[in-house]
Amino acid sequence: MTGIFQQFAAGRITVSTGLILIVLAFVFAVLGGAVAGMKLAGKDLGNELAAMMGAMFGPTGAVPGIILGLIVLALL
């Protein structure tokens, strides 16, 4: 476990650190999508439905962008 933290601190992107970053990006994209869904369509659809729809559509654009960014950073 300390090896992963040392890789994060050194800025090295390996398979394990990449997977951790992708999972974190997915979690933040789901949370951000839920909040944005509630903010944009909470009154019209109800907060719960808007949050569920936002949580499903939030990672659609975020996760591929994060994967592409990690690939670019790994190649630099």
PDB file with SEQRES, HELIX, SHEET and CRYST1 records, atoms N, CA, C and O in Angstrom:
SEQRES   1 A   76  MET THR GLY ILE PHE GLN GLN PHE ALA ALA GLY ARG ILE          
SEQRES   2 A   76  THR VAL SER THR GLY LEU ILE LEU ILE VAL LEU ALA PHE          
SEQRES   3 A   76  VAL PHE ALA VAL LEU GLY GLY ALA VAL ALA GLY MET LYS          
SEQRES   4 A   76  LEU ALA GLY LYS ASP LEU GLY ASN GLU LEU ALA ALA MET          
SEQRES   5 A   76  MET GLY ALA MET PHE GLY PRO THR GLY ALA VAL PRO GLY          
SEQRES   6 A   76  ILE ILE LEU GLY LEU ILE VAL LEU ALA LEU LEU                  
HELIX    1 AA1 THR A    2  ALA A   10  1                                   9    
HELIX    2 AA2 VAL A   15  LEU A   45  1                                  31    
HELIX    3 AA3 ASN A   47  LEU A   75  1                                  29    
CRYST1    1.000    1.000    1.000  90.00  90.00  90.00 P 1           1          
ATOM      1  N   MET A   1       0.813  -1.190   0.000  1.00  0.00           N  
ATOM      2  CA  MET A   1       0.000   0.000   0.000  1.00  0.00           C  
ATOM      3  C   MET A   1       0.860   1.259   0.000  1.00  0.00           C  
ATOM      4  O   MET A   1       0.499   2.259  -0.621  1.00  0.00           O  
ATOM      5  N   THR A   2       1.986   1.215   0.687  1.00  0.00           N  
ATOM      6  CA  THR A   2       2.848   2.401   0.698  1.00  0.00           C  
ATOM      7  C   THR A   2       3.485   2.620  -0.666  1.00  0.00           C  
ATOM      8  O   THR A   2       3.842   3.746  -1.013  1.00  0.00           O  
ATOM      9  N   GLY A   3       3.628   1.551  -1.439  1.00  0.00           N  
ATOM     10  CA  GLY A   3       4.177   1.686  -2.784  1.00  0.00           C  
ATOM     11  C   GLY A   3       3.261   2.502  -3.681  1.00  0.00           C  
ATOM     12  O   GLY A   3       3.733   3.284  -4.507  1.00  0.00           O  
ATOM     13  N   ILE A   4       1.957   2.324  -3.525  1.00  0.00           N  
ATOM     14  CA  ILE A   4       1.000   3.091  -4.328  1.00  0.00           C  
ATOM     15  C   ILE A   4       1.056   4.561  -3.943  1.00  0.00           C  
ATOM     16  O   ILE A   4       1.013   5.435  -4.809  1.00  0.00           O  
ATOM     17  N   PHE A   5       1.151   4.835  -2.648  1.00  0.00           N  
ATOM     18  CA  PHE A   5       1.253   6.228  -2.202  1.00  0.00           C  
ATOM     19  C   PHE A   5       2.542   6.882  -2.684  1.00  0.00           C  
ATOM     20  O   PHE A   5       2.556   8.065  -3.024  1.00  0.00           O  
ATOM     21  N   GLN A   6       3.615   6.114  -2.710  1.00  0.00           N  
ATOM     22  CA  GLN A   6       4.881   6.648  -3.211  1.00  0.00           C  
ATOM     23  C   GLN A   6       4.798   6.928  -4.711  1.00  0.00           C  
ATOM     24  O   GLN A   6       5.385   7.896  -5.195  1.00  0.00           O  
ATOM     25  N   GLN A   7       4.071   6.084  -5.449  1.00  0.00           N  
ATOM     26  CA  GLN A   7       3.896   6.330  -6.881  1.00  0.00           C  
ATOM     27  C   GLN A   7       3.050   7.578  -7.118  1.00  0.00           C  
ATOM     28  O   GLN A   7       3.325   8.353  -8.034  1.00  0.00           O  
ATOM     29  N   PHE A   8       2.011   7.772  -6.286  1.00  0.00           N  
ATOM     30  CA  PHE A   8       1.214   8.999  -6.390  1.00  0.00           C  
ATOM     31  C   PHE A   8       2.070  10.229  -6.098  1.00  0.00           C  
ATOM     32  O   PHE A   8       1.991  11.234  -6.805  1.00  0.00           O  
ATOM     33  N   ALA A   9       2.881  10.137  -5.059  1.00  0.00           N  
ATOM     34  CA  ALA A   9       3.708  11.282  -4.668  1.00  0.00           C  
ATOM     35  C   ALA A   9       4.755  11.596  -5.735  1.00  0.00           C  
ATOM     36  O   ALA A   9       5.088  12.760  -5.960  1.00  0.00           O  
ATOM     37  N   ALA A  10       5.267  10.567  -6.385  1.00  0.00           N  
ATOM     38  CA  ALA A  10       6.285  10.776  -7.413  1.00  0.00           C  
ATOM     39  C   ALA A  10       5.670  11.197  -8.747  1.00  0.00           C  
ATOM     40  O   ALA A  10       6.383  11.657  -9.639  1.00  0.00           O  
ATOM     41  N   GLY A  11       4.364  11.045  -8.888  1.00  0.00           N  
ATOM     42  CA  GLY A  11       3.702  11.434 -10.126  1.00  0.00           C  
ATOM     43  C   GLY A  11       3.763  10.373 -11.201  1.00  0.00           C  
ATOM     44  O   GLY A  11       3.505  10.665 -12.369  1.00  0.00           O  
ATOM     45  N   ARG A  12       4.099   9.144 -10.833  1.00  0.00           N  
ATOM     46  CA  ARG A  12       4.148   8.056 -11.802  1.00  0.00           C  
ATOM     47  C   ARG A  12       2.753   7.488 -12.010  1.00  0.00           C  
ATOM     48  O   ARG A  12       2.002   7.288 -11.055  1.00  0.00           O  
ATOM     49  N   ILE A  13       2.418   7.233 -13.262  1.00  0.00           N  
ATOM     50  CA  ILE A  13       1.126   6.637 -13.570  1.00  0.00           C  
ATOM     51  C   ILE A  13       1.368   5.201 -13.991  1.00  0.00           C  
ATOM     52  O   ILE A  13       1.920   4.932 -15.058  1.00  0.00           O  
ATOM     53  N   THR A  14       0.948   4.286 -13.137  1.00  0.00           N  
ATOM     54  CA  THR A  14       1.038   2.861 -13.432  1.00  0.00           C  
ATOM     55  C   THR A  14      -0.381   2.330 -13.583  1.00  0.00           C  
ATOM     56  O   THR A  14      -1.351   3.086 -13.513  1.00  0.00           O  
ATOM     57  N   VAL A  15      -0.489   1.038 -13.788  1.00  0.00           N  
ATOM     58  CA  VAL A  15      -1.816   0.440 -13.943  1.00  0.00           C  
ATOM     59  C   VAL A  15      -2.629   0.600 -12.663  1.00  0.00           C  
ATOM     60  O   VAL A  15      -3.812   0.935 -12.726  1.00  0.00           O  
ATOM     61  N   SER A  16      -2.023   0.370 -11.517  1.00  0.00           N  
ATOM     62  CA  SER A  16      -2.760   0.465 -10.253  1.00  0.00           C  
ATOM     63  C   SER A  16      -3.163   1.906  -9.940  1.00  0.00           C  
ATOM     64  O   SER A  16      -4.293   2.154  -9.518  1.00  0.00           O  
ATOM     65  N   THR A  17      -2.259   2.846 -10.140  1.00  0.00           N  
ATOM     66  CA  THR A  17      -2.632   4.237  -9.870  1.00  0.00           C  
ATOM     67  C   THR A  17      -3.639   4.737 -10.896  1.00  0.00           C  
ATOM     68  O   THR A  17      -4.517   5.532 -10.560  1.00  0.00           O  
ATOM     69  N   GLY A  18      -3.527   4.288 -12.130  1.00  0.00           N  
ATOM     70  CA  GLY A  18      -4.493   4.672 -13.155  1.00  0.00           C  
ATOM     71  C   GLY A  18      -5.886   4.170 -12.823  1.00  0.00           C  
ATOM     72  O   GLY A  18      -6.863   4.903 -12.977  1.00  0.00           O  
ATOM     73  N   LEU A  19      -5.988   2.927 -12.369  1.00  0.00           N  
ATOM     74  CA  LEU A  19      -7.294   2.385 -11.992  1.00  0.00           C  
ATOM     75  C   LEU A  19      -7.895   3.127 -10.803  1.00  0.00           C  
ATOM     76  O   LEU A  19      -9.101   3.374 -10.766  1.00  0.00           O  
ATOM     77  N   ILE A  20      -7.067   3.478  -9.844  1.00  0.00           N  
ATOM     78  CA  ILE A  20      -7.559   4.236  -8.692  1.00  0.00           C  
ATOM     79  C   ILE A  20      -8.070   5.601  -9.132  1.00  0.00           C  
ATOM     80  O   ILE A  20      -9.119   6.052  -8.673  1.00  0.00           O  
ATOM     81  N   LEU A  21      -7.334   6.255 -10.017  1.00  0.00           N  
ATOM     82  CA  LEU A  21      -7.763   7.562 -10.509  1.00  0.00           C  
ATOM     83  C   LEU A  21      -9.041   7.473 -11.335  1.00  0.00           C  
ATOM     84  O   LEU A  21      -9.882   8.369 -11.261  1.00  0.00           O  
ATOM     85  N   ILE A  22      -9.202   6.416 -12.115  1.00  0.00           N  
ATOM     86  CA  ILE A  22     -10.417   6.243 -12.904  1.00  0.00           C  
ATOM     87  C   ILE A  22     -11.616   5.987 -11.993  1.00  0.00           C  
ATOM     88  O   ILE A  22     -12.701   6.512 -12.245  1.00  0.00           O  
ATOM     89  N   VAL A  23     -11.439   5.198 -10.947  1.00  0.00           N  
ATOM     90  CA  VAL A  23     -12.530   4.950 -10.003  1.00  0.00           C  
ATOM     91  C   VAL A  23     -12.913   6.236  -9.286  1.00  0.00           C  
ATOM     92  O   VAL A  23     -14.098   6.524  -9.116  1.00  0.00           O  
ATOM     93  N   LEU A  24     -11.919   7.012  -8.865  1.00  0.00           N  
ATOM     94  CA  LEU A  24     -12.215   8.304  -8.222  1.00  0.00           C  
ATOM     95  C   LEU A  24     -12.935   9.254  -9.173  1.00  0.00           C  
ATOM     96  O   LEU A  24     -13.859   9.961  -8.771  1.00  0.00           O  
ATOM     97  N   ALA A  25     -12.511   9.269 -10.426  1.00  0.00           N  
ATOM     98  CA  ALA A  25     -13.177  10.116 -11.417  1.00  0.00           C  
ATOM     99  C   ALA A  25     -14.618   9.674 -11.617  1.00  0.00           C  
ATOM    100  O   ALA A  25     -15.509  10.512 -11.758  1.00  0.00           O  
ATOM    101  N   PHE A  26     -14.855   8.371 -11.632  1.00  0.00           N  
ATOM    102  CA  PHE A  26     -16.221   7.863 -11.788  1.00  0.00           C  
ATOM    103  C   PHE A  26     -17.101   8.276 -10.613  1.00  0.00           C  
ATOM    104  O   PHE A  26     -18.243   8.695 -10.805  1.00  0.00           O  
ATOM    105  N   VAL A  27     -16.578   8.158  -9.412  1.00  0.00           N  
ATOM    106  CA  VAL A  27     -17.351   8.535  -8.227  1.00  0.00           C  
ATOM    107  C   VAL A  27     -17.678  10.025  -8.245  1.00  0.00           C  
ATOM    108  O   VAL A  27     -18.816  10.413  -7.984  1.00  0.00           O  
ATOM    109  N   PHE A  28     -16.691  10.857  -8.550  1.00  0.00           N  
ATOM    110  CA  PHE A  28     -16.941  12.297  -8.596  1.00  0.00           C  
ATOM    111  C   PHE A  28     -17.875  12.671  -9.744  1.00  0.00           C  
ATOM    112  O   PHE A  28     -18.655  13.615  -9.614  1.00  0.00           O  
ATOM    113  N   ALA A  29     -17.813  11.953 -10.860  1.00  0.00           N  
ATOM    114  CA  ALA A  29     -18.708  12.232 -11.987  1.00  0.00           C  
ATOM    115  C   ALA A  29     -20.146  11.862 -11.631  1.00  0.00           C  
ATOM    116  O   ALA A  29     -21.082  12.568 -12.008  1.00  0.00           O  
ATOM    117  N   VAL A  30     -20.323  10.763 -10.909  1.00  0.00           N  
ATOM    118  CA  VAL A  30     -21.670  10.373 -10.476  1.00  0.00           C  
ATOM    119  C   VAL A  30     -22.236  11.402  -9.504  1.00  0.00           C  
ATOM    120  O   VAL A  30     -23.391  11.808  -9.626  1.00  0.00           O  
ATOM    121  N   LEU A  31     -21.431  11.818  -8.550  1.00  0.00           N  
ATOM    122  CA  LEU A  31     -21.897  12.820  -7.585  1.00  0.00           C  
ATOM    123  C   LEU A  31     -22.194  14.158  -8.257  1.00  0.00           C  
ATOM    124  O   LEU A  31     -23.208  14.794  -7.967  1.00  0.00           O  
ATOM    125  N   GLY A  32     -21.315  14.577  -9.145  1.00  0.00           N  
ATOM    126  CA  GLY A  32     -21.534  15.835  -9.855  1.00  0.00           C  
ATOM    127  C   GLY A  32     -22.741  15.780 -10.763  1.00  0.00           C  
ATOM    128  O   GLY A  32     -23.487  16.754 -10.863  1.00  0.00           O  
ATOM    129  N   GLY A  33     -22.946  14.646 -11.432  1.00  0.00           N  
ATOM    130  CA  GLY A  33     -24.114  14.484 -12.281  1.00  0.00           C  
ATOM    131  C   GLY A  33     -25.409  14.501 -11.484  1.00  0.00           C  
ATOM    132  O   GLY A  33     -26.406  15.069 -11.931  1.00  0.00           O  
ATOM    133  N   ALA A  34     -25.400  13.884 -10.308  1.00  0.00           N  
ATOM    134  CA  ALA A  34     -26.594  13.880  -9.465  1.00  0.00           C  
ATOM    135  C   ALA A  34     -26.930  15.281  -8.978  1.00  0.00           C  
ATOM    136  O   ALA A  34     -28.092  15.686  -8.993  1.00  0.00           O  
ATOM    137  N   VAL A  35     -25.930  16.008  -8.554  1.00  0.00           N  
ATOM    138  CA  VAL A  35     -26.158  17.378  -8.083  1.00  0.00           C  
ATOM    139  C   VAL A  35     -26.632  18.271  -9.222  1.00  0.00           C  
ATOM    140  O   VAL A  35     -27.549  19.074  -9.047  1.00  0.00           O  
ATOM    141  N   ALA A  36     -26.006  18.131 -10.391  1.00  0.00           N  
ATOM    142  CA  ALA A  36     -26.414  18.942 -11.534  1.00  0.00           C  
ATOM    143  C   ALA A  36     -27.820  18.586 -11.987  1.00  0.00           C  
ATOM    144  O   ALA A  36     -28.583  19.474 -12.369  1.00  0.00           O  
ATOM    145  N   GLY A  37     -28.181  17.311 -11.954  1.00  0.00           N  
ATOM    146  CA  GLY A  37     -29.528  16.907 -12.307  1.00  0.00           C  
ATOM    147  C   GLY A  37     -30.565  17.481 -11.367  1.00  0.00           C  
ATOM    148  O   GLY A  37     -31.627  17.929 -11.800  1.00  0.00           O  
ATOM    149  N   MET A  38     -30.259  17.470 -10.075  1.00  0.00           N  
ATOM    150  CA  MET A  38     -31.189  18.049  -9.106  1.00  0.00           C  
ATOM    151  C   MET A  38     -31.308  19.550  -9.292  1.00  0.00           C  
ATOM    152  O   MET A  38     -32.393  20.114  -9.147  1.00  0.00           O  
ATOM    153  N   LYS A  39     -30.211  20.190  -9.608  1.00  0.00           N  
ATOM    154  CA  LYS A  39     -30.219  21.647  -9.787  1.00  0.00           C  
ATOM    155  C   LYS A  39     -30.988  22.041 -11.043  1.00  0.00           C  
ATOM    156  O   LYS A  39     -31.760  23.000 -11.027  1.00  0.00           O  
ATOM    157  N   LEU A  40     -30.780  21.305 -12.125  1.00  0.00           N  
ATOM    158  CA  LEU A  40     -31.384  21.683 -13.401  1.00  0.00           C  
ATOM    159  C   LEU A  40     -32.838  21.237 -13.541  1.00  0.00           C  
ATOM    160  O   LEU A  40     -33.673  21.998 -14.030  1.00  0.00           O  
ATOM    161  N   ALA A  41     -33.145  20.021 -13.123  1.00  0.00           N  
ATOM    162  CA  ALA A  41     -34.483  19.491 -13.379  1.00  0.00           C  
ATOM    163  C   ALA A  41     -35.202  19.024 -12.128  1.00  0.00           C  
ATOM    164  O   ALA A  41     -36.177  18.278 -12.221  1.00  0.00           O  
ATOM    165  N   GLY A  42     -34.746  19.445 -10.970  1.00  0.00           N  
ATOM    166  CA  GLY A  42     -35.357  19.002  -9.717  1.00  0.00           C  
ATOM    167  C   GLY A  42     -36.805  19.413  -9.569  1.00  0.00           C  
ATOM    168  O   GLY A  42     -37.618  18.640  -9.064  1.00  0.00           O  
ATOM    169  N   LYS A  43     -37.138  20.605  -9.996  1.00  0.00           N  
ATOM    170  CA  LYS A  43     -38.512  21.083  -9.855  1.00  0.00           C  
ATOM    171  C   LYS A  43     -39.452  20.391 -10.833  1.00  0.00           C  
ATOM    172  O   LYS A  43     -40.603  20.108 -10.500  1.00  0.00           O  
ATOM    173  N   ASP A  44     -38.962  20.118 -12.040  1.00  0.00           N  
ATOM    174  CA  ASP A  44     -39.820  19.545 -13.072  1.00  0.00           C  
ATOM    175  C   ASP A  44     -40.039  18.050 -12.882  1.00  0.00           C  
ATOM    176  O   ASP A  44     -41.170  17.573 -12.981  1.00  0.00           O  
ATOM    177  N   LEU A  45     -38.974  17.310 -12.612  1.00  0.00           N  
ATOM    178  CA  LEU A  45     -39.060  15.853 -12.535  1.00  0.00           C  
ATOM    179  C   LEU A  45     -39.122  15.322 -11.107  1.00  0.00           C  
ATOM    180  O   LEU A  45     -39.477  14.162 -10.899  1.00  0.00           O  
ATOM    181  N   GLY A  46     -38.794  16.123 -10.154  1.00  0.00           N  
ATOM    182  CA  GLY A  46     -38.620  15.657  -8.784  1.00  0.00           C  
ATOM    183  C   GLY A  46     -37.140  15.417  -8.535  1.00  0.00           C  
ATOM    184  O   GLY A  46     -36.400  14.997  -9.425  1.00  0.00           O  
ATOM    185  N   ASN A  47     -36.736  15.686  -7.331  1.00  0.00           N  
ATOM    186  CA  ASN A  47     -35.300  15.612  -7.016  1.00  0.00           C  
ATOM    187  C   ASN A  47     -34.726  14.206  -7.173  1.00  0.00           C  
ATOM    188  O   ASN A  47     -33.604  14.050  -7.656  1.00  0.00           O  
ATOM    189  N   GLU A  48     -35.480  13.183  -6.772  1.00  0.00           N  
ATOM    190  CA  GLU A  48     -34.937  11.825  -6.829  1.00  0.00           C  
ATOM    191  C   GLU A  48     -34.726  11.354  -8.265  1.00  0.00           C  
ATOM    192  O   GLU A  48     -33.672  10.808  -8.590  1.00  0.00           O  
ATOM    193  N   LEU A  49     -35.723  11.563  -9.124  1.00  0.00           N  
ATOM    194  CA  LEU A  49     -35.589  11.137 -10.514  1.00  0.00           C  
ATOM    195  C   LEU A  49     -34.508  11.939 -11.225  1.00  0.00           C  
ATOM    196  O   LEU A  49     -33.725  11.380 -11.993  1.00  0.00           O  
ATOM    197  N   ALA A  50     -34.459  13.235 -10.979  1.00  0.00           N  
ATOM    198  CA  ALA A  50     -33.438  14.071 -11.603  1.00  0.00           C  
ATOM    199  C   ALA A  50     -32.045  13.668 -11.136  1.00  0.00           C  
ATOM    200  O   ALA A  50     -31.103  13.681 -11.928  1.00  0.00           O  
ATOM    201  N   ALA A  51     -31.903  13.314  -9.873  1.00  0.00           N  
ATOM    202  CA  ALA A  51     -30.603  12.877  -9.356  1.00  0.00           C  
ATOM    203  C   ALA A  51     -30.187  11.545  -9.962  1.00  0.00           C  
ATOM    204  O   ALA A  51     -29.018  11.359 -10.300  1.00  0.00           O  
ATOM    205  N   MET A  52     -31.130  10.617 -10.105  1.00  0.00           N  
ATOM    206  CA  MET A  52     -30.790   9.326 -10.712  1.00  0.00           C  
ATOM    207  C   MET A  52     -30.392   9.488 -12.171  1.00  0.00           C  
ATOM    208  O   MET A  52     -29.434   8.867 -12.631  1.00  0.00           O  
ATOM    209  N   MET A  53     -31.127  10.320 -12.897  1.00  0.00           N  
ATOM    210  CA  MET A  53     -30.779  10.527 -14.308  1.00  0.00           C  
ATOM    211  C   MET A  53     -29.437  11.237 -14.438  1.00  0.00           C  
ATOM    212  O   MET A  53     -28.631  10.883 -15.297  1.00  0.00           O  
ATOM    213  N   GLY A  54     -29.194  12.222 -13.602  1.00  0.00           N  
ATOM    214  CA  GLY A  54     -27.917  12.917 -13.634  1.00  0.00           C  
ATOM    215  C   GLY A  54     -26.761  12.012 -13.261  1.00  0.00           C  
ATOM    216  O   GLY A  54     -25.675  12.116 -13.832  1.00  0.00           O  
ATOM    217  N   ALA A  55     -26.993  11.115 -12.294  1.00  0.00           N  
ATOM    218  CA  ALA A  55     -25.941  10.188 -11.886  1.00  0.00           C  
ATOM    219  C   ALA A  55     -25.614   9.199 -13.001  1.00  0.00           C  
ATOM    220  O   ALA A  55     -24.481   8.730 -13.106  1.00  0.00           O  
ATOM    221  N   MET A  56     -26.606   8.884 -13.830  1.00  0.00           N  
ATOM    222  CA  MET A  56     -26.338   7.966 -14.940  1.00  0.00           C  
ATOM    223  C   MET A  56     -25.644   8.671 -16.097  1.00  0.00           C  
ATOM    224  O   MET A  56     -24.788   8.080 -16.757  1.00  0.00           O  
ATOM    225  N   PHE A  57     -26.002   9.925 -16.352  1.00  0.00           N  
ATOM    226  CA  PHE A  57     -25.430  10.629 -17.492  1.00  0.00           C  
ATOM    227  C   PHE A  57     -24.169  11.416 -17.140  1.00  0.00           C  
ATOM    228  O   PHE A  57     -23.450  11.843 -18.043  1.00  0.00           O  
ATOM    229  N   GLY A  58     -23.886  11.615 -15.878  1.00  0.00           N  
ATOM    230  CA  GLY A  58     -22.696  12.362 -15.472  1.00  0.00           C  
ATOM    231  C   GLY A  58     -21.393  11.727 -15.926  1.00  0.00           C  
ATOM    232  O   GLY A  58     -20.546  12.424 -16.485  1.00  0.00           O  
ATOM    233  N   PRO A  59     -21.197  10.425 -15.707  1.00  0.00           N  
ATOM    234  CA  PRO A  59     -19.944   9.790 -16.122  1.00  0.00           C  
ATOM    235  C   PRO A  59     -19.780   9.630 -17.631  1.00  0.00           C  
ATOM    236  O   PRO A  59     -18.692   9.294 -18.101  1.00  0.00           O  
ATOM    237  N   THR A  60     -20.838   9.865 -18.388  1.00  0.00           N  
ATOM    238  CA  THR A  60     -20.785   9.654 -19.837  1.00  0.00           C  
ATOM    239  C   THR A  60     -19.675  10.476 -20.490  1.00  0.00           C  
ATOM    240  O   THR A  60     -18.969   9.975 -21.366  1.00  0.00           O  
ATOM    241  N   GLY A  61     -19.518  11.703 -20.084  1.00  0.00           N  
ATOM    242  CA  GLY A  61     -18.485  12.544 -20.666  1.00  0.00           C  
ATOM    243  C   GLY A  61     -17.229  12.635 -19.822  1.00  0.00           C  
ATOM    244  O   GLY A  61     -16.141  12.884 -20.342  1.00  0.00           O  
ATOM    245  N   ALA A  62     -17.375  12.433 -18.521  1.00  0.00           N  
ATOM    246  CA  ALA A  62     -16.235  12.643 -17.631  1.00  0.00           C  
ATOM    247  C   ALA A  62     -15.220  11.507 -17.690  1.00  0.00           C  
ATOM    248  O   ALA A  62     -14.019  11.758 -17.784  1.00  0.00           O  
ATOM    249  N   VAL A  63     -15.680  10.280 -17.635  1.00  0.00           N  
ATOM    250  CA  VAL A  63     -14.757   9.149 -17.556  1.00  0.00           C  
ATOM    251  C   VAL A  63     -13.927   8.993 -18.833  1.00  0.00           C  
ATOM    252  O   VAL A  63     -12.718   8.784 -18.725  1.00  0.00           O  
ATOM    253  N   PRO A  64     -14.508   9.083 -20.042  1.00  0.00           N  
ATOM    254  CA  PRO A  64     -13.630   9.022 -21.227  1.00  0.00           C  
ATOM    255  C   PRO A  64     -12.610  10.157 -21.270  1.00  0.00           C  
ATOM    256  O   PRO A  64     -11.482   9.964 -21.724  1.00  0.00           O  
ATOM    257  N   GLY A  65     -13.003  11.332 -20.801  1.00  0.00           N  
ATOM    258  CA  GLY A  65     -12.052  12.448 -20.747  1.00  0.00           C  
ATOM    259  C   GLY A  65     -10.920  12.178 -19.778  1.00  0.00           C  
ATOM    260  O   GLY A  65      -9.770  12.511 -20.061  1.00  0.00           O  
ATOM    261  N   ILE A  66     -11.225  11.585 -18.651  1.00  0.00           N  
ATOM    262  CA  ILE A  66     -10.195  11.248 -17.664  1.00  0.00           C  
ATOM    263  C   ILE A  66      -9.263  10.173 -18.218  1.00  0.00           C  
ATOM    264  O   ILE A  66      -8.047  10.262 -18.041  1.00  0.00           O  
ATOM    265  N   ILE A  67      -9.811   9.167 -18.880  1.00  0.00           N  
ATOM    266  CA  ILE A  67      -8.979   8.112 -19.455  1.00  0.00           C  
ATOM    267  C   ILE A  67      -8.049   8.688 -20.515  1.00  0.00           C  
ATOM    268  O   ILE A  67      -6.862   8.363 -20.548  1.00  0.00           O  
ATOM    269  N   LEU A  68      -8.584   9.540 -21.377  1.00  0.00           N  
ATOM    270  CA  LEU A  68      -7.755  10.175 -22.401  1.00  0.00           C  
ATOM    271  C   LEU A  68      -6.668  11.045 -21.761  1.00  0.00           C  
ATOM    272  O   LEU A  68      -5.525  11.046 -22.217  1.00  0.00           O  
ATOM    273  N   GLY A  69      -7.021  11.778 -20.717  1.00  0.00           N  
ATOM    274  CA  GLY A  69      -6.040  12.599 -20.019  1.00  0.00           C  
ATOM    275  C   GLY A  69      -4.947  11.774 -19.370  1.00  0.00           C  
ATOM    276  O   GLY A  69      -3.780  12.165 -19.398  1.00  0.00           O  
ATOM    277  N   LEU A  70      -5.303  10.637 -18.784  1.00  0.00           N  
ATOM    278  CA  LEU A  70      -4.290   9.761 -18.183  1.00  0.00           C  
ATOM    279  C   LEU A  70      -3.366   9.177 -19.241  1.00  0.00           C  
ATOM    280  O   LEU A  70      -2.167   9.034 -19.003  1.00  0.00           O  
ATOM    281  N   ILE A  71      -3.907   8.839 -20.404  1.00  0.00           N  
ATOM    282  CA  ILE A  71      -3.068   8.328 -21.482  1.00  0.00           C  
ATOM    283  C   ILE A  71      -2.076   9.393 -21.942  1.00  0.00           C  
ATOM    284  O   ILE A  71      -0.897   9.109 -22.154  1.00  0.00           O  
ATOM    285  N   VAL A  72      -2.562  10.604 -22.091  1.00  0.00           N  
ATOM    286  CA  VAL A  72      -1.674  11.695 -22.511  1.00  0.00           C  
ATOM    287  C   VAL A  72      -0.590  11.946 -21.461  1.00  0.00           C  
ATOM    288  O   VAL A  72       0.580  12.120 -21.802  1.00  0.00           O  
ATOM    289  N   LEU A  73      -0.980  11.963 -20.187  1.00  0.00           N  
ATOM    290  CA  LEU A  73       0.014  12.183 -19.128  1.00  0.00           C  
ATOM    291  C   LEU A  73       1.019  11.050 -19.045  1.00  0.00           C  
ATOM    292  O   LEU A  73       2.192  11.285 -18.757  1.00  0.00           O  
ATOM    293  N   ALA A  74       0.581   9.828 -19.292  1.00  0.00           N  
ATOM    294  CA  ALA A  74       1.499   8.686 -19.253  1.00  0.00           C  
ATOM    295  C   ALA A  74       2.505   8.757 -20.393  1.00  0.00           C  
ATOM    296  O   ALA A  74       3.642   8.309 -20.242  1.00  0.00           O  
ATOM    297  N   LEU A  75       2.100   9.318 -21.539  1.00  0.00           N  
ATOM    298  CA  LEU A  75       3.005   9.400 -22.676  1.00  0.00           C  
ATOM    299  C   LEU A  75       3.977  10.562 -22.578  1.00  0.00           C  
ATOM    300  O   LEU A  75       5.016  10.547 -23.238  1.00  0.00           O  
ATOM    301  N   LEU A  76       3.668  11.566 -21.773  1.00  0.00           N  
ATOM    302  CA  LEU A  76       4.570  12.704 -21.634  1.00  0.00           C  
ATOM    303  C   LEU A  76       5.753  12.357 -20.847  1.00  0.00           C  
ATOM    304  O   LEU A  76       6.621  13.202 -20.631  1.00  0.00           O  
TER     305      LEU A  76                                                      
END                                                                             
